[in-house]
Amino acid sequence: MVKFAFIALLMVMGSGAALAQDNTEQRQPAAATDVPAAQDTKPSPIKQIGSDYHNDIVLLRNRFRVDYEVDEVTMVFFREYGTAPVVLVRPDGSKIFQSQVGNDEDSRISWYDAVSYDMIRIKNPVPGPWQAVGQILPDSRVMVISDIELHAQPLPPVIFSGEILKSTASLTNGGEPIDSNEFRDVVELTITLVSTNNPNFDNFGAQTQQVATFQDNGRGMDEAPLDGVFTGQFNLAIAPGEWTPVFEVSTPLFSREQISEPLRLYPNPVEMDVKLDGGGDGYHKLMIDVDRDLVDISSLLIDGKVRFPNGDIQNFSLTKPSDKAREHLIVAYEEGVFRVKLTAYGTTMNGRDFILDVPEYTFVAEMARPEMQDPMAVGQETDEAAPSDNDSPSERVIEAQGDLEARAVTPEAEESMDTTTLITLLIAVNGTILVIGGTVIAFIVLRRRRAAIRTASPKSEASSGEAPSGEDAPARQTGLLARLWPFKKG
C-alpha cells in the first residue's frame, strides 16, 4: 500500500515519471527516484486510457494503468507457447486467477485462455496501476480492445456465380491500425452472404453462405505473411441471385458485424454446346460462348479438360483472341458420356478481370450403326420380291415392313428355341453314353462266359472213357463237379 500511495502522490505533484521496479525490488521497501523530464528520452510506460482509447499499452515489467473513466476493458496478453495463464494483480494487491473466473465475486470478469495468449474482459475495473504476472513475451503489449473494425475492399458491382476472386482487408482498434503480428491468432475475419429472399431470384429461401475467411499467413492469395494485410479468397459456388454481404470480426469473447448493401450475383456467363460429328469424320465440335452483355468475348481464355467415356482425360487450352465463339474438336472414337470441365479467364464489360469455375458440361454420343440386310433376301430376284415400277413408295414401305415382320423372330421365341435345342442335345449325348456303356458291359460279360466254356470242354472229354456207364454214370459234369467225381466214386 505504501508503494501505491507514493505513486498517487507523484501523479498529484505532476512529475509525469513512471515507477520502475524489478523483481528483487518488489521484496524490499518501496523506493523511487525521480527522473527529470528533459533526460527521459523514452515515452512514459504508463498511459492513461481515457475516452479516446489507445491501441496498446507498453508494459513496464508487466505493469499498466487503468483510468477511472473506463467502464469496460478487454485486454490481450501474449505469452510463451504452452505456458500457464497469467495472474492479474489489482491496485490493492488482490489477485485474479483464471480458475476463479465464474465465481460470484468475479462475475464481472470474462477470461479466455489459449496456448499462446489470454483474453480478459473486465467490467468496471478498479482504477489504478495493475500488474500481470506470467511468462509474457518480452516485447508483448497489453492490448486494450475498444472498437475493432474490419476495413475490406467493397465487392465489385458485377460478380458471377462460380467466380474465384480476391479481396484484402485491414484491422483497426479504436481507429488505429493494429500492427501486432500475434493478433491474427486472436481474431477471425469472415464474409457471409445472406439471401434477401427476393422471390424474383434463384436464391429465394437459400441458406446463409460463408464465402471467405481472411488470412494473413502468406498462403493462397495472401501476398506476404504477418504484414497486417488480411486476404480473403472467394469461391462463389452458390446460387445466383440477390445477397447481402455481412463482414464479421469475431474473438473468443465478442464479435462485431458490418452489413453492406445488397448486391446482385449474376449466373455463370459461360455457355457451352456441342455438335455431334460436327468436326468431320470422327470428331465432335465443342462450342464455347459467353453472355456478351457482361463479358468481353475477345478477352476470353479457356483452360479445360475432356473426360472420355472410357475414363481417359485430354487437356486443352484456347488462348487465341477472337470476337467469335471458341471451338474445340473432340475425338469421337467411342460412344458414351463425355464430360467437359472448364476454367475461364476474361474481363467484364466494365474492365474487371475475373477467374471463373465453370460447371461441368456433359453430352452423350452414339456410334452410327449400318442398316441390317436380310441375308436370305440377297441374290433373290423373283417377281414377287422385285418392286414394280407402278407401286407407290408408301406401298413399297408397307410390303417391306410385312416381309420383315414375317421373318422377325421375337426374343421370347429365340430363347424358347435355344432351350429346346439344349435339352435335345443333352438327351442325345446322355443316350449315346448309356448305349455305348451298355454295349461295352455286355461284350465283357459275354467274352468271360465263352472263355469259361472253352476251359471246361477238354476236361470233360478226357474223363468220358473212364466214367461208369448205366445208372451210376452221372450226367456230364462240368467245372468243379467233374473234378470231384473220381473221389466220390472211391
C-alpha positions as CSV (number, residue, x, y, z in Angstrom):
1,M,0.0,0.0,0.0
2,V,2.9,2.3,0.6
3,K,4.1,1.8,-2.9
4,F,0.7,2.7,-4.4
5,A,0.2,5.7,-2.2
6,F,3.6,7.0,-3.3
7,I,2.6,6.6,-6.9
8,A,-0.6,8.6,-6.3
9,L,1.5,11.3,-4.6
10,L,3.8,11.5,-7.6
11,M,0.9,11.9,-10.0
12,V,-0.6,14.7,-7.9
13,M,2.7,16.6,-7.9
14,G,2.7,16.3,-11.8
15,S,6.1,14.7,-12.0
16,G,4.9,12.6,-15.0
17,A,7.6,10.0,-14.2
18,A,7.0,6.2,-14.0
19,L,7.6,4.0,-11.1
20,A,10.1,1.3,-12.2
21,Q,11.0,-1.7,-10.1
22,D,12.5,-5.1,-10.9
23,N,11.6,-8.4,-9.2
24,T,14.2,-8.0,-6.5
25,E,13.0,-4.5,-5.7
26,Q,9.5,-5.9,-5.1
27,R,10.8,-7.7,-2.0
28,Q,12.4,-4.6,-0.5
29,P,10.8,-1.4,0.9
30,A,9.3,0.8,-1.8
31,A,11.7,3.5,-3.1
32,A,11.7,5.6,-6.2
33,T,13.9,8.0,-7.9
34,D,12.5,10.9,-9.9
35,V,14.0,11.3,-13.4
36,P,13.8,14.8,-14.9
37,A,11.6,15.0,-17.9
38,A,14.3,16.5,-20.0
39,Q,16.5,13.5,-19.5
40,D,13.8,10.9,-20.1
41,T,14.0,10.1,-23.9
42,K,11.6,7.1,-23.7
43,P,7.8,7.7,-23.6
44,S,6.1,7.1,-20.3
45,P,5.4,3.3,-20.0
46,I,2.2,4.0,-18.0
47,K,-0.5,5.5,-20.2
48,Q,-4.0,6.5,-19.2
49,I,-7.0,5.0,-21.0
50,G,-9.4,7.9,-21.5
51,S,-12.3,8.3,-23.8
52,D,-10.0,8.1,-26.8
53,Y,-8.7,4.5,-26.4
54,H,-5.0,3.9,-27.1
55,N,-4.3,0.9,-29.3
56,D,-2.0,-0.6,-26.7
57,I,0.0,0.0,-23.6
58,V,3.7,-0.7,-23.3
59,L,4.4,-2.9,-20.3
60,L,7.0,-1.9,-17.7
61,R,7.8,-5.3,-16.0
62,N,4.2,-6.3,-16.9
63,R,2.5,-3.2,-15.3
64,F,-0.1,-1.0,-16.8
65,R,-2.7,1.6,-15.5
66,V,-6.4,1.7,-15.9
67,D,-8.1,5.2,-15.8
68,Y,-11.1,5.9,-13.7
69,E,-13.2,6.8,-16.8
70,V,-13.1,3.3,-18.1
71,D,-16.3,1.3,-17.8
72,E,-15.1,-1.8,-19.5
73,V,-11.8,-3.0,-20.7
74,T,-10.8,-6.1,-22.8
75,M,-7.1,-7.0,-22.7
76,V,-5.0,-9.5,-24.6
77,F,-1.7,-10.8,-23.1
78,F,0.6,-12.7,-25.4
79,R,2.7,-15.3,-23.6
80,E,5.1,-18.1,-24.4
81,Y,3.5,-21.1,-26.2
82,G,2.0,-23.6,-23.8
83,T,2.6,-21.7,-20.6
84,A,0.1,-21.2,-17.8
85,P,-2.4,-18.3,-17.9
86,V,-1.3,-15.0,-16.4
87,V,-2.3,-13.8,-13.0
88,L,-3.7,-10.3,-12.6
89,V,-2.9,-8.2,-9.6
90,R,-5.3,-5.3,-8.7
91,P,-4.1,-2.0,-7.4
92,D,-5.0,-3.1,-3.9
93,G,-2.8,-6.2,-4.2
94,S,-5.6,-8.7,-4.5
95,K,-5.0,-11.3,-7.3
96,I,-7.3,-12.7,-10.0
97,F,-6.7,-16.2,-11.2
98,Q,-8.1,-17.8,-14.3
99,S,-9.6,-20.6,-12.2
100,Q,-11.5,-18.1,-10.1
101,V,-13.4,-16.6,-13.1
102,G,-17.1,-17.5,-12.8
103,N,-17.4,-17.1,-9.1
104,D,-20.0,-14.7,-7.8
105,E,-17.4,-12.1,-6.7
106,D,-15.7,-12.2,-10.2
107,S,-18.9,-12.3,-12.3
108,R,-17.8,-9.1,-14.0
109,I,-14.7,-10.9,-15.5
110,S,-14.7,-13.0,-18.6
111,W,-11.5,-14.9,-19.3
112,Y,-10.4,-16.9,-22.4
113,D,-7.0,-18.7,-22.3
114,A,-5.4,-20.2,-25.3
115,V,-2.0,-21.9,-25.7
116,S,-0.3,-18.6,-26.5
117,Y,-2.5,-15.8,-25.2
118,D,-5.1,-14.7,-22.6
119,M,-8.1,-12.5,-23.4
120,I,-9.7,-10.9,-20.4
121,R,-12.7,-8.6,-20.3
122,I,-13.4,-6.7,-17.1
123,K,-16.5,-4.6,-16.4
124,N,-16.0,-1.5,-14.1
125,P,-12.3,-2.3,-13.4
126,V,-10.6,-0.8,-10.4
127,P,-8.8,2.4,-11.4
128,G,-5.1,2.5,-10.8
129,P,-1.9,0.5,-11.6
130,W,-2.4,-3.2,-12.4
131,Q,0.1,-5.9,-12.9
132,A,0.1,-9.1,-15.0
133,V,2.3,-12.0,-13.7
134,G,3.3,-14.8,-16.1
135,Q,5.5,-15.9,-18.9
136,I,4.6,-12.9,-21.0
137,L,6.6,-12.3,-24.2
138,P,9.4,-9.8,-23.8
139,D,8.0,-7.4,-26.4
140,S,4.4,-8.0,-25.5
141,R,2.0,-5.3,-25.0
142,V,-1.3,-5.2,-23.1
143,M,-3.7,-4.8,-26.0
144,V,-6.8,-2.9,-24.8
145,I,-9.6,-3.7,-27.3
146,S,-12.1,-0.9,-27.6
147,D,-13.6,-0.9,-31.1
148,I,-12.3,-3.4,-33.7
149,E,-13.3,-2.8,-37.3
150,L,-12.6,-4.7,-40.5
151,H,-11.9,-2.4,-43.4
152,A,-12.3,-4.6,-46.5
153,Q,-12.4,-3.8,-50.2
154,P,-16.0,-3.5,-51.4
155,L,-17.2,-6.3,-53.6
156,P,-17.4,-5.5,-57.3
157,P,-20.8,-4.5,-58.8
158,V,-20.7,-7.3,-61.3
159,I,-19.8,-10.7,-59.9
160,F,-20.7,-14.2,-61.2
161,S,-21.8,-17.4,-59.6
162,G,-18.8,-19.7,-59.6
163,E,-16.3,-16.9,-59.7
164,I,-13.0,-17.0,-57.7
165,L,-11.9,-13.6,-56.6
166,K,-9.5,-11.9,-54.1
167,S,-10.2,-9.2,-51.5
168,T,-7.9,-7.6,-49.0
169,A,-8.7,-6.0,-45.6
170,S,-7.1,-4.5,-42.6
171,L,-8.0,-4.2,-38.9
172,T,-8.2,-1.1,-36.7
173,N,-8.7,-0.8,-33.0
174,G,-10.1,2.5,-31.9
175,G,-9.4,3.9,-35.3
176,E,-5.7,3.0,-35.2
177,P,-4.2,0.2,-37.3
178,I,-3.3,-3.0,-35.5
179,D,0.4,-3.8,-36.1
180,S,0.7,-6.8,-33.7
181,N,1.5,-10.0,-35.6
182,E,0.2,-12.2,-32.8
183,F,-3.2,-10.6,-33.0
184,R,-4.0,-12.6,-36.1
185,D,-4.4,-15.7,-33.9
186,V,-6.9,-13.8,-31.7
187,V,-9.5,-12.7,-34.3
188,E,-11.3,-14.4,-37.1
189,L,-12.4,-12.4,-40.2
190,T,-15.1,-13.7,-42.4
191,I,-17.6,-12.6,-45.0
192,T,-21.0,-14.2,-45.2
193,L,-23.7,-13.8,-47.8
194,V,-27.3,-13.7,-46.6
195,S,-30.2,-14.2,-49.0
196,T,-32.6,-11.3,-49.3
197,N,-35.3,-13.8,-50.0
198,N,-36.5,-12.0,-53.1
199,P,-38.9,-14.3,-54.9
200,N,-37.7,-12.9,-58.3
201,F,-34.2,-14.5,-57.9
202,D,-33.0,-18.1,-57.8
203,N,-31.6,-17.8,-54.3
204,F,-35.1,-17.3,-52.7
205,G,-35.1,-19.2,-49.4
206,A,-31.4,-20.2,-49.7
207,Q,-29.4,-20.7,-46.6
208,T,-26.6,-18.3,-45.4
209,Q,-23.3,-18.9,-47.1
210,Q,-19.9,-18.2,-45.7
211,V,-17.9,-17.4,-48.8
212,A,-14.5,-16.2,-47.5
213,T,-12.1,-16.2,-44.5
214,F,-9.4,-13.6,-44.3
215,Q,-5.9,-14.8,-43.6
216,D,-2.5,-13.1,-43.0
217,N,-0.4,-16.3,-43.4
218,G,1.2,-15.8,-46.8
219,R,-0.8,-18.8,-48.3
220,G,-3.2,-18.9,-51.1
221,M,-3.8,-15.4,-52.5
222,D,-2.2,-13.7,-49.5
223,E,0.9,-11.9,-50.7
224,A,3.0,-11.7,-47.6
225,P,2.6,-13.3,-44.1
226,L,2.2,-11.1,-41.0
227,D,2.2,-7.8,-42.9
228,G,-1.1,-6.6,-41.4
229,V,-2.9,-7.1,-44.7
230,F,-5.5,-9.8,-44.5
231,T,-6.5,-11.5,-47.7
232,G,-9.8,-13.3,-48.4
233,Q,-10.3,-15.8,-51.3
234,F,-13.9,-16.0,-52.5
235,N,-15.2,-19.1,-54.2
236,L,-18.8,-18.2,-55.1
237,A,-20.1,-21.6,-55.9
238,I,-23.5,-20.6,-54.8
239,A,-26.8,-19.9,-56.4
240,P,-27.1,-16.6,-58.3
241,G,-29.5,-14.0,-57.0
242,E,-29.6,-11.1,-54.6
243,W,-27.4,-11.4,-51.5
244,T,-26.5,-9.2,-48.5
245,P,-22.8,-9.2,-47.5
246,V,-22.0,-9.4,-43.8
247,F,-18.5,-8.7,-42.6
248,E,-17.8,-10.2,-39.2
249,V,-14.9,-9.9,-36.8
250,S,-15.1,-12.4,-34.0
251,T,-12.9,-13.1,-31.0
252,P,-13.4,-15.7,-28.2
253,L,-15.2,-13.0,-26.1
254,F,-17.1,-10.9,-28.6
255,S,-17.9,-10.3,-32.2
256,R,-18.6,-7.3,-34.5
257,E,-20.6,-7.2,-37.7
258,Q,-20.7,-4.8,-40.6
259,I,-23.6,-5.2,-43.0
260,S,-23.2,-3.8,-46.6
261,E,-25.8,-3.0,-49.2
262,P,-27.3,-5.9,-51.2
263,L,-25.6,-7.0,-54.4
264,R,-26.5,-9.0,-57.4
265,L,-24.8,-12.3,-58.1
266,Y,-25.2,-13.0,-61.8
267,P,-25.4,-16.5,-63.3
268,N,-22.4,-18.1,-64.8
269,P,-21.9,-16.3,-68.1
270,V,-20.1,-19.1,-70.0
271,E,-22.3,-21.2,-72.3
272,M,-21.4,-24.5,-73.9
273,D,-22.9,-26.6,-76.7
274,V,-21.8,-29.5,-78.8
275,K,-22.4,-30.7,-82.4
276,L,-22.1,-34.4,-82.7
277,D,-19.8,-35.3,-85.6
278,G,-19.7,-31.5,-86.3
279,G,-16.0,-31.5,-86.9
280,G,-15.9,-34.0,-89.7
281,D,-15.4,-37.8,-89.6
282,G,-14.6,-38.9,-86.1
283,Y,-14.8,-35.5,-84.3
284,H,-17.4,-33.7,-82.2
285,K,-17.3,-29.9,-82.2
286,L,-17.5,-28.2,-78.8
287,M,-18.6,-24.5,-78.9
288,I,-17.9,-22.1,-76.0
289,D,-19.6,-18.7,-75.8
290,V,-20.4,-16.1,-73.1
291,D,-23.0,-13.6,-72.2
292,R,-21.7,-10.7,-74.3
293,D,-23.7,-8.1,-72.3
294,L,-21.5,-8.8,-69.3
295,V,-18.2,-10.3,-70.7
296,D,-15.8,-9.1,-73.4
297,I,-15.6,-12.1,-75.7
298,S,-12.3,-11.0,-77.1
299,S,-10.6,-11.4,-73.7
300,L,-11.9,-14.9,-73.1
301,L,-9.2,-17.6,-72.3
302,I,-10.1,-21.2,-71.8
303,D,-8.3,-23.9,-69.8
304,G,-10.2,-27.2,-69.9
305,K,-10.2,-31.0,-69.9
306,V,-12.3,-33.6,-71.5
307,R,-13.1,-36.9,-69.8
308,F,-13.9,-39.6,-72.3
309,P,-16.4,-42.5,-71.7
310,N,-13.6,-44.9,-71.0
311,G,-12.0,-42.6,-68.3
312,D,-9.2,-41.1,-70.4
313,I,-8.6,-37.3,-69.9
314,Q,-7.5,-34.8,-72.6
315,N,-6.4,-31.3,-71.5
316,F,-6.7,-28.4,-73.9
317,S,-6.3,-24.6,-73.9
318,L,-7.8,-21.9,-76.1
319,T,-5.8,-18.7,-75.9
320,K,-6.2,-17.0,-79.3
321,P,-8.2,-13.7,-79.1
322,S,-11.2,-13.6,-81.2
323,D,-14.6,-12.0,-81.5
324,K,-16.2,-15.3,-82.3
325,A,-17.2,-18.2,-80.1
326,R,-14.4,-20.6,-79.2
327,E,-14.4,-24.1,-80.8
328,H,-12.6,-27.3,-79.9
329,L,-12.7,-30.7,-81.6
330,I,-13.2,-33.8,-79.5
331,V,-12.2,-37.2,-80.8
332,A,-15.3,-39.4,-81.3
333,Y,-13.7,-42.8,-81.3
334,E,-16.3,-44.4,-79.0
335,E,-19.8,-43.9,-77.7
336,G,-20.9,-42.9,-74.2
337,V,-20.9,-39.9,-71.9
338,F,-18.4,-37.2,-72.4
339,R,-17.6,-34.7,-69.6
340,V,-16.1,-31.2,-70.1
341,K,-14.7,-29.1,-67.3
342,L,-13.5,-25.5,-67.9
343,T,-11.8,-22.7,-66.1
344,A,-12.4,-19.4,-67.8
345,Y,-10.4,-16.2,-67.7
346,G,-11.7,-12.9,-69.0
347,T,-12.7,-9.3,-68.5
348,T,-16.1,-7.9,-67.7
349,M,-17.6,-5.1,-69.8
350,N,-16.6,-2.6,-67.0
351,G,-12.9,-3.7,-67.2
352,R,-12.6,-6.0,-64.2
353,D,-10.6,-9.2,-64.7
354,F,-12.1,-12.4,-63.4
355,I,-11.4,-16.1,-62.9
356,L,-14.4,-18.4,-63.3
357,D,-15.0,-22.0,-62.4
358,V,-17.5,-23.2,-65.0
359,P,-19.9,-26.1,-64.0
360,E,-19.2,-29.4,-65.7
361,Y,-20.9,-30.0,-69.1
362,T,-21.9,-33.5,-70.3
363,F,-23.2,-34.9,-73.5
364,V,-23.9,-38.4,-74.8
365,A,-22.6,-39.6,-78.2
366,E,-23.7,-42.8,-80.0
367,M,-21.9,-44.5,-82.8
368,A,-23.6,-44.6,-86.2
369,R,-24.9,-48.2,-86.9
370,P,-25.2,-49.5,-90.5
371,E,-28.6,-50.8,-91.8
372,M,-29.0,-54.6,-91.3
373,Q,-29.8,-56.6,-94.5
374,D,-31.6,-59.9,-94.6
375,P,-29.0,-62.4,-96.0
376,M,-31.9,-64.6,-97.3
377,A,-33.0,-61.7,-99.5
378,V,-29.6,-61.3,-101.1
379,G,-29.5,-62.8,-104.6
380,Q,-33.2,-63.4,-104.8
381,E,-34.7,-61.7,-107.8
382,T,-38.1,-63.2,-108.0
383,D,-41.0,-61.4,-109.5
384,E,-42.6,-61.2,-106.0
385,A,-39.6,-59.6,-104.4
386,A,-38.9,-57.2,-107.2
387,P,-40.8,-53.9,-106.7
388,S,-43.0,-52.9,-109.5
389,D,-42.5,-49.5,-111.1
390,N,-46.2,-48.9,-110.7
391,D,-46.1,-49.3,-106.9
392,S,-46.1,-46.1,-104.9
393,P,-43.3,-45.5,-102.3
394,S,-45.8,-46.0,-99.5
395,E,-46.9,-49.4,-100.8
396,R,-43.3,-50.5,-101.1
397,V,-42.7,-49.5,-97.5
398,I,-45.7,-51.4,-96.3
399,E,-44.6,-54.5,-98.2
400,A,-41.0,-54.2,-96.8
401,Q,-42.4,-53.9,-93.3
402,G,-44.6,-57.0,-93.9
403,D,-41.6,-59.1,-95.0
404,L,-39.6,-58.0,-92.0
405,E,-42.4,-58.9,-89.6
406,A,-42.8,-62.3,-91.3
407,R,-39.1,-63.0,-90.9
408,A,-38.8,-61.4,-87.5
409,V,-38.3,-63.7,-84.5
410,T,-39.2,-62.4,-81.1
411,P,-36.6,-62.7,-78.3
412,E,-39.0,-65.0,-76.5
413,A,-39.1,-67.3,-79.5
414,E,-35.4,-67.3,-79.8
415,E,-35.0,-68.1,-76.1
416,S,-37.5,-70.9,-76.4
417,M,-35.7,-72.3,-79.4
418,D,-32.3,-72.2,-77.7
419,T,-33.8,-74.0,-74.6
420,T,-35.3,-76.8,-76.7
421,T,-32.1,-77.3,-78.7
422,L,-30.1,-77.5,-75.5
423,I,-32.5,-80.1,-73.9
424,T,-32.4,-82.2,-77.1
425,L,-28.7,-82.1,-77.2
426,L,-28.4,-83.2,-73.6
427,I,-30.7,-86.1,-74.2
428,A,-28.8,-87.3,-77.2
429,V,-25.5,-87.1,-75.5
430,N,-26.7,-88.9,-72.4
431,G,-28.4,-91.6,-74.5
432,T,-25.3,-92.2,-76.5
433,I,-23.3,-92.6,-73.4
434,L,-25.7,-95.1,-72.0
435,V,-25.8,-97.1,-75.2
436,I,-22.1,-97.2,-75.5
437,G,-21.7,-98.2,-71.8
438,G,-24.3,-100.9,-72.0
439,T,-22.7,-102.4,-75.2
440,V,-19.2,-102.4,-73.6
441,I,-20.5,-104.1,-70.4
442,A,-22.5,-106.8,-72.4
443,F,-19.4,-107.5,-74.5
444,I,-17.2,-108.1,-71.5
445,V,-19.7,-110.4,-69.8
446,L,-20.2,-112.5,-73.0
447,R,-16.5,-112.8,-73.5
448,R,-15.9,-114.1,-70.0
449,R,-18.6,-116.7,-70.3
450,R,-17.2,-118.0,-73.6
451,A,-13.7,-118.3,-72.1
452,A,-15.1,-120.3,-69.1
453,I,-16.9,-122.8,-71.6
454,R,-13.7,-123.4,-73.6
455,T,-11.8,-124.2,-70.4
456,A,-14.3,-126.8,-69.2
457,S,-14.8,-128.7,-72.5
458,P,-11.4,-130.6,-72.8
459,K,-11.5,-131.9,-69.2
460,S,-15.0,-133.4,-69.8
461,E,-13.9,-135.2,-72.9
462,A,-10.7,-136.7,-71.2
463,S,-12.8,-138.2,-68.3
464,S,-15.5,-139.6,-70.6
465,G,-13.6,-143.0,-71.2
466,E,-13.2,-144.0,-67.6
467,A,-16.6,-142.9,-66.4
468,P,-19.1,-145.7,-65.4
469,S,-22.0,-146.4,-67.6
470,G,-25.6,-147.1,-66.8
471,E,-27.3,-145.7,-63.8
472,D,-24.1,-145.0,-61.9
473,A,-22.8,-142.9,-64.7
474,P,-23.6,-139.3,-63.8
475,A,-24.5,-136.9,-66.4
476,R,-21.8,-134.9,-68.0
477,Q,-20.4,-132.7,-65.3
478,T,-18.5,-129.5,-65.9
479,G,-16.5,-127.4,-63.8
480,L,-15.9,-128.3,-60.1
481,L,-18.3,-131.3,-60.0
482,A,-16.4,-133.0,-62.9
483,R,-13.2,-132.7,-60.9
484,L,-14.7,-134.1,-57.7
485,W,-16.4,-137.1,-59.3
486,P,-13.5,-139.6,-59.1
487,F,-13.1,-139.1,-55.3
488,K,-16.8,-139.6,-54.8
489,K,-16.7,-142.9,-56.5
490,G,-13.9,-144.4,-54.4
